[in-house]
Amino acid sequence: MITLIVFFVALLVGLPIFLTLILGTQVFLGETDMTLLLSSLPIQLYGSLNQNGLLAIPLFMLVGELMNKGGLTSRLMNAADVFVGGFRGGMAYVNLLTNAMAASILGSATAQISVMSRLMIPSMVEKGYNKEFSAAVTIAGGLLGPIIPPSMLMIIYGVVAYQPISDLFIAGILPGILIIFGFASVIFLTGLIKGLPSGEHIQHKNVRKDLIDGLLPGTIPVVVIICIITGVMTPTEAGAIASVMSFLIGMLVYKSIRFADLGEIFASVATSTATITGLIAAASILGWALSFEGVPDEMVDWISGLTESPWVFLMLVYALVIVLGMFLESIAVMIVIVPILLPVAQNFGIDPIHFGVVISLATLIGLVTPPVGPGLYIAMTTAELPMMALFRAMIPFLLAMAVCMVIIALVPELSLWLPSLMQ
């Protein structure tokens, strides 16, 4: 109890999550009379980062930085417009499809919402779309980042849960497609009920050139997925190849990346990587301390006493992670909660790969839910909208997301069928 109080007080006063986790570990060891283990904390910190899977994090972050610097988004938008721009509400579908294509490259919801908000919201408003609806579509599309491979959250889950990252990447494909159709249904129903501007293609001087130019970045995730499925490369090796492809496309094809830009790009990747790996190390020692005291076993017994249904357990996981996500960043939620809940999930017979998809989806809701909601803050700053007005516009998309999440939890084959084909 003292540990929980210290943990939440530290968060409320604004202490960085990295330090909050370390402080919580030290208080927990003191509260449980295990202070002798304090001398082992440096070894545990180092050991938690001594994993090959962590190399995939900076590599895929480098892919996102390179393609963002290379002017990825506007080209993807032109390609998406060729396919869906002519429908009623065409710009909304273009927004969603562009997000889906960008998700397979950027892999981060907050980065994607930030990039897409600056491009899509003004464009949609100029075409006659309601500003709140434009921002809501952009945020909803940004949620695809952590589920469509390659996904940063999947890499982190794989490292924390000791699960194959390749299987996790593939497991996110069908759930991602389901969510795309769910969001598209919201756009369609909005067009029927409230009306949306008629579709109008962007004027392309050369449709074939724009299509090829826009879809070229899409070859990167295709190469990654094919190489992983066929066993030609590990996820880390695929990340290295994807980084090289991103650099060559940005420099030789788009001519928007110079060698002089690499210093800034590498510095950004290094800073972000240090933040994420610091969180993983701090959360790992907390999980180690909790495991040493048998907290996961106690959690298994407690939840087993509440329900014997795996489905009810997954609904409880959704509720818990969504609430935590209202106050903590999604990566922090993931690395704190997985070591505690994964043994419980396995006790219920839930496949760890399926559980990874479920818990990744749950962390996304916190990105767009007050009071923290970083995704909301990014879009509301760009669109100059109050938070509650933006959140109300998000409700139909959140309901669609909730329906998709329930379906994914109830039908594990959506997550497990494609990975099973790799066996």
VOMARFI-959198 format. One record per residue: x, y, z of N, C-alpha, C in turn; residue in one letter. Coordinates in steps of 0.05 Angstrom, whole numbers, plus 5000, padded with zeros to 4 digits. Each point is the difference from the previous one (the first is absolute). Layout:
# residues N
XYZXYZXYZA...
***
This chain:
# residues 423
501749765000498350245000501750255000M502250005017501850235001501250054973I500849784986501250024974498150144980T497449925000498150124982499650305006L499950075026499750285007502450174990I502449905005502450144991500050024970V499349784986499950004971498250224989F497650015009498150204989500650285009F501150045024500850265009502350104982V501949834994502250074983499150084973A498049864989498950074974498650275001L498550045021498450255003501850255002L502349975013501850235003501850044976V499749824980501450044975502749874998G500749815018502549864998500149834975L502150004985500249834975499349715007P498749874981499149725004502449825006I502250054986502449835005500850015030F500150245011500850035028497749905019L497550044991497849905016500149705003T500749864979500149715001502349905018L502350144998502349925017499350065029I498850235005499250075028498049805010L498049924983498049815009501349735006G502049924985501449755005501550015027T501350225006501550025025498150015024Q497750144997498150005022498849725004V499449864978498949735002501949815014F502650024993502049825013500250075030L499850265007500150075028497449925014G497850024987497449935013499849705005E501349844983499949715003502549885013T501650175012502449915015501949854981D500350094976501949884981502250194992M500950175019502050204993502649894991T500549745007502549884991500249994969L497650004987500049994971500750264987L500250225016500650264988502750004986L501949855010502749994988499949864973S497949854994499849864975498650174978S499050235007498550164981501750084975L502550095004501650074976500349774981P500449765011500449764983497449944985I497750035014497449954987499550214978Q500750255006499650214980501649944974L502549925004501649934976499049764986Y499349795016499149754988497450034984G498250195009497550034986500450124972S502250134995500650124974501949844983L500949785011501949834986498449794983N498450104982498349824984500250104971Q500449804982500250074971497550134989N497749925010497550114990499750305002G501450125020499950295003501350154977L501849874985501250134977498050084979L497749865000498050074980498750285005A500150085025498750265007501350234986I502650055003501250234986499949974969P500149764990500049964972497350084987L497849915012497450074989499350305006F501150115022499650285004501650164979M502349904992501550134979498550004973L498649774995498349994976498050225000V498650035022497950215002501250284997G502350065013501250264997500950064972E501249804987500950044972497750054981L497849845003497850044981498450255006M499950085025498750255007501650244989N502749995002501750204989499850004969K499549774989499849974971497450094987G498250125016497550094988498149784994G499949805017498349764996497150074998L498950165018497150025004498650124976T501050214989498650134977499949814976S502149844996500149814978498049775005R499949915025498049795006497250104996L499550265007497350114997499250004971M501850074982499450004971499349724991N501549805010499549724992497249915011A499450085025497449925011497750144985A500550244991497950154986499349864974D501949874987499449864975498049775005V500149885023498349775006497250085011F499950195019497550065014499150294999V501550174987499450295000497450074987G499049834982497550074986497549935014G500149865023497549945014499050245015F497449995008498950215018501649985026R500850235010501850005023502749904993G500850044975502549894990502550085016G500150255008502450095015500249865027M497849925012500049855025501249724995A499149884978501149734993503050024992Y500750224986502850044994501750035025V498950155020501350035026500549735013N497949835001500149745013502049824985L499849994973501849824985502950105001L500450265000502750105003501249925027T498350035021500949915026500749705001N498449844987500549714999502649944987A500650144978502549954986502450115016M499650245012502250115016500549845025A497949875011500249845024502149784997A500049894976501849784995502950094998S500550265001502750104998500850155026I498250175009500750165024499949835025L497949845004499849815022499550135027G499550265001499550145026497550174997S498149985018497550144998500450305003A501650085021500350295005501650134977T502049874989501550114977498250034976A498349804996498250004977497950225002Q498850025024498050215004501250284996I502550035010501350264997500550074971S501049814985500550054971497550044985V498049835004497550014984498350235007M500150095025498350235008500850254985S502650044996500950244986499250004971R499749774988499449984972497049974994L498749825014497349924993497950185011M500350105025497850175011499650254984I502150164994499550244983498949934972P500949784989499149924973497049935000S499249855021497149935002498350245005M500950175018498450245006499750184975V502150014985499950164975498049894980E499649735001498149874982497250005011K499550135023497350035010499249815022G502049855012499449815021500050155027Y498449915018499950105027502849965013N500950205015502749995011500249785021K498049975017500049785020500149734987E498349964979500049744987502749954986F501150204988502649974987502249915019S500050135024502049925020499449725011A497549935003499349745011500849784981A499650034974500949814980503049965001V501450235002502949995001501149855024T498850055023500849865025499449714998I497549934990499349724998501949854982A500750124977501949874982502749975013G500850195017502649985013500149765019G497749915010500049775018500949744986L500150004974500849764985503049965002L501550215008503049985000501049775017G499149965025501249795017498949724994P498149974981498949734996500849884973I500350184979500849904974503149985000I501149774991502949965002501450184979P502650075007501449945025499150205022P499549895024498950165022502050025023S500450245010501850045023498949865025M497450025004498849875024500449704999L499749884976500449714998502949935006M501950164992502849945006500450015030I498950205013500450035029498649775015I497649934991498649775012501749754997Y501149964976501549764995502549985018G501350235005502350015017499249945029V497950145009499249975028498849735006V498549894981498649745004501649764990A502450054988501649794989498549844979Y498750144981498549884978501350084974Q499749834979501250064974498850244987P501650204995499150254988498849954972I501149824986499049944973497149915001S499349825019497349915002498150235008D501050175018498450235009499450194976L502050054984499650174976497749894983F500249744994498149884982497249995014I500049975026497449985014498450264999A501350224995498650264999498650064974G500649844979499050074973496949994998I498849775007497149974998498550185019L500950025026498650205017500250284989P502350074988500350274989498050054977G499749804983498150024978497150035010I499449845021497350025012499550285010L501950125013499750275012499750214977I501549964978499750184977497150004990I498949764997497249984991498150115020F500649975026498350125021499950314997G502450124997500150294997498750094974F500449854979498750074974497049995002A498949815016497249995005498950255014S501650115018499250245014499850234980V502050024982500050214980497649974982I499449754992497749954982497450085013F499649925026497550065014499850305005L502350135005499950295004499150144974T500949904977499250114975497049964995G498949775008497249954997498350185018L500850025025498450145020500350304999I502550105000500550285002500850124973K500849834981500950104975502950095000G501549924980502850084997500450114972L502050174996500450114973500449784979P499150064976500349804978502949954994S500549754991502849934994501150164977G502550065001501350154979502949935000E500949884978502849924998501850254999H502349975014502150214996500949994971I500550234988500850014973502949894996Q500249774989502649884995500950064971H502450104997501050044973500749734988K500949825016500849744990499249795021N497649884996499049815020501949775005V501049894978501849765003502550085016R501250234994502450085014499450065030K497750135005499350065028499549745015D498749814987499449755013502549855007L501849974980502549865005501750155021I500250264997501550165019498949985028D497349995003498849995026500249725013G499849804983500049735011502849895004L502050144990502849905003500749955030L499350185019500649945028498649745010P497849934987498549765008501649754995G502150014983501649764996501649945024T500550195018501749965023498749795019I497550055010498749805018499549744986P499550014973499649744986502649845001V502350124995502549865001500549905028V499450165020500449925028498349755006V497550014994498149785007500849754984I500550034974500749764984502649875011I502050175006502549895009499749865027C498350115017499549875026498449744998I497950014983498449764996501649774988I501650064981501649794986502449915017T500650145021502249935017502750094990G500050174979502550094988501450195020V498550155015501250195019498650005027M501450075020498850055026498750284999T498250075019499050285000502150215002P502249955015502150195002501450044973T500649784986501350024974498150144980E497449945002498050134982499950305005A500350085026500050285007502450144987G502449865000502350124988499750044970A498949804986499550024972497950224994I497950025017498050204996501250285003A501950035019501350265004501650084975S501449814989501650064975498150074977V497849854997498150064979498850285004M499350075024498950265006501950224992S502549965007502050214994500450034970F500249784986500450014971497650124986L497549935008497650124988500050305005I500550085025499950285007502250164986G502349894996502350154989500049984969M499649764989500349974971497450044984L497749935012497450024986498750275006V499550055026498650255008501950245001Y502649945002502150215002499450205022K499049905022499350185022501749955025S501849804998501849945022502950044991I501550155015502850044994501749875022R502549954994501849895021500250185024F499750264995500250195022497649975020A497849884990497749975018500349765019D501949834995500249755015500750055029L501650205006500750065028497550065017G498350174989497550075014498249765003E499849844979498349765001501049805020I502649955000501249815019499750095029F500250275004499750115027497249965010A498050044982497249965008499549715007S501049824983499749715005501349925027V502450105004501549935025498550095025A498950254999498550105023497549845005T498549944979497549845004500649725009S502249884989500749735008500849995029T501650215009500850015028497650025019A498050154991497650035017498649745003T499649864977498549745001501549795015I502649974994501549795013500450065030T500150255007500150075029497449925014G497850044987497449905011500049705003L501049864979500049715001501749905023I502450125003501849925022498750045027A498850245004498850075026497749815006A498349964979497749825004500949715005A502249924988500949735003500949945029S501350205012500849955028497650005019I497950164993497649995016498749724997L499849914975498949734996501649785013G502650035000501849815013499450005031W499850235012499450025028497349885007A498050064983497349895005500049704997L501449904980500249714996501449865024S502150125010501549895022498249975025F498150185003498249995023497549834994E499849914975497749834993497450154994G500250264993497750164994498449894976V501449934978498449884977498449765008P501149825017498549775009497650085016D500350205017497850105016497850124982E501050144979498150124980498449784986M501449784993498649774987497849905018V500749955025498049905019497750195004D500650265002497950205005498050024976W501250024976498250034976498549734995I501449785005498649744997497649985019S500250135023497750005018497750184990G500750204983497950184990498549874976L501549854983498749894977501649764990T498649814987501449784988499950024969E498950224991499650044971502350154988S501449894980502250154987498950264987P497649994990498850234987499650235020W498949935023499650215021502750115009V502049825002502650105008501150204980F499749954974500950184979498550275002L497449995006498550255004501150165024M500749855021501250145023502750124993L501549864983502650114991499550264984V498149994982499350244985499450235018Y498349955020499150225018502450115016A501749815011502350095016502050164983L500749904977502050134983498950274990V497550014993498850264991500150215022I499449925024500150195023502950095004V501949815001502850085003500950184977L499049944976500850164977499050285000G498050065017499150275003502050185014M501949875014501950165016502949944992F500649774988502749924993500249974970L502550044989500549964972499849704994E499149944975499449724993502349815004S502550094993502349835003500449945030I499750205017500449965029497949805010A497550024991497949815009500849724991V500949984975500749734990502249875017M502150145005502349875013499649965030I498150155012499449965028498049775004V498049984983497849825005500449724989I501649984978500349734988501349795018V502250075015501149795017498149905022P498150175007498149935021497749834989I498950094977497649884989500549764982L502349994987500549774982499849735013L501249965024499649745013497149935006P498450215006497149965004498749914974V500750134978498849934974500749724993A502549925004500849724994498649805017Q499450085025498549825018497249964990N498950204985497349974988500249864973F502349924992500349874974500050184976G500650265004500050204979502850004987I500149984974502650004986501450265004D502650005007501550255004500050194976P499949894976500050174976497350144998I497849865005497350125000499850215022H501249945023499950195022501650254993F502149974985501650244992498350184982G498549894982498250164983497950145017V498849855018497950115017501050245017V502349965013501050215018501050234984I501149964976500850224983497750184992S497849874993497650154993498950165024L500149885024499050145023501650255007A502649994995501750245006499450234981T498849944977499550214980497850195010L498049895014497850175009500950235018I502049945017501050215018501250234985G500949954975501350224984498050224993L497449925000498050204991497850045021V500749945025498050035022501050205020T498450205008500750185021500549855026P501550115019501150275001502750044986P501549784995502650034987499750004970V499349774988499449994972502050144981G502549924998501950144984499250034971P498549804989499050034973498150224997G498350045020498150235000501550265000L502050025018501550255003501350084974Y501249814986501450054975498050124979I497749864997498150094980498650265008A499350035025498650245009501850254997M502649965002501950234996500150084971T500049804982500150054971497450124991T497749895009497450084991498950245016A501350075022499150225018497149945009E499749775012497449915010500249945030L497950055015500049925029499949695002P501149895021500349715003497349864999M498050105015497549865002498550004973M500250214984498750014974501349784982A502649985002501449804984499449725010L499849965027499449745010497249914992F498050195000497349934992500049914971R501650134983500149914972501349734997A501749925020501349754999498249775009M497850055013498449795013499149794979I498950074977499349794980502349824993P502350114997502449844993500949825023F499750115025500749845023498049775003L497550054994498049785001500749784980L500750094976500849804979502549855009A501950145012502449875011499349805021M498150075018499249825022498749754988A498350034980498849764988502149824987V501950124986502249844988501749875022C500550135022501649895021498649765013M497450015003498449785011500249764981V499650064974500149784980502849875000I502150165001502749895000500549835025I499050095024500349855024498549744999A497650004988498349764999500949804978L501350104980500849834977503150014999V501449845016502950004999501249924974P498449864983501049924974500850244983E498750235004500850244986502950085004L501049945024502850065007501849774994S499049765002501749765000500149854973L498150054982499949854975502550044983W500650264994502450054984502549915012L500550055026502549895012500149694999P497749875001500049714999500949894973S499650164979500949924974503050014997L501450145019502950024999501349765013M498549845015501149785015501049784981Q
***
